Amino acid sequence: MIVRDAAKIIKVSNNVYLFETIFSTFLSMYKRDKVEAEYLKNLGKRIKTIRKEKHIKQVELGYSCDIEKQSMSRIEAGNTNPSILLLRKIAEILGVTVSDFLDF
């Protein structure tokens, strides 16, 4: 009986520890997500700025990249995380380098 009670106590302790670990992981993910969201917004603004400087319409850039206008719109709004290959394609079409997008 004592062993069984001890096991329950250990299990409860493990569950409490597990809960604290999950909560702290969630909290750190939330903080990271805020930072990443801000980064994606800045990236999108930079792409939009360069596109406008080149007098290219959003729909034209999307078409040239083989993506729909809505996808390009989400990238420029910072609502999606474009792949590095898509960023390379966008940069190539705009006549810049990928590192130019990161200059913010």
MORA-V261791 format. One record per residue. PHI is phi in degrees with one decimal (none if undefined). D_FIRST is the distance of its C-alpha to the first C-alpha in whole Angstrom. Layout:
# MORA-V261791
phi;d_first
PHI;D_FIRST
PHI;D_FIRST
This chain:
# MORA-V261791
phi;d_first
none;0
-65.8;4
-62.3;5
-62.5;5
-63.3;6
-63.5;8
-63.8;10
-64.3;11
-63.3;12
-62.8;14
-62.1;15
-61.7;16
-62.3;18
-63.9;20
-63.1;21
-64.1;22
-62.1;24
-60.0;25
-60.3;27
-62.7;28
-64.8;30
-62.1;31
-63.3;32
-68.1;34
-64.2;35
-60.0;37
-62.5;39
-68.0;40
-66.1;41
-62.3;43
-63.0;45
-64.1;46
-61.0;47
-63.4;49
-65.1;51
-64.9;51
-62.6;53
-63.8;55
-62.5;56
-65.1;57
-64.0;59
-65.0;61
-61.1;61
-61.9;62
-61.6;65
-65.9;66
-61.8;67
-62.8;68
-60.0;71
-64.9;72
-59.6;73
-67.5;75
-60.7;77
-88.3;77
56.8;79
-111.2;76
-76.4;75
-57.7;71
-64.1;72
-67.4;74
-65.5;71
-60.2;69
-61.6;71
-65.3;72
-92.3;68
62.0;68
-129.3;65
-77.5;66
-56.3;67
-61.7;64
-66.7;62
-65.3;65
-62.0;64
-64.8;60
-63.7;61
-67.3;63
-84.6;61
79.4;58
-96.5;56
-147.8;56
-104.0;55
-70.6;58
-70.6;58
-64.4;59
-68.7;62
-68.9;63
-61.0;63
-62.9;65
-65.6;67
-61.2;68
-60.9;69
-60.5;71
-66.7;73
-81.9;73
74.3;75
-131.2;72
-103.2;69
-60.0;66
-64.3;66
-64.3;68
-70.9;65
-94.0;63
-89.3;66
-138.5;64
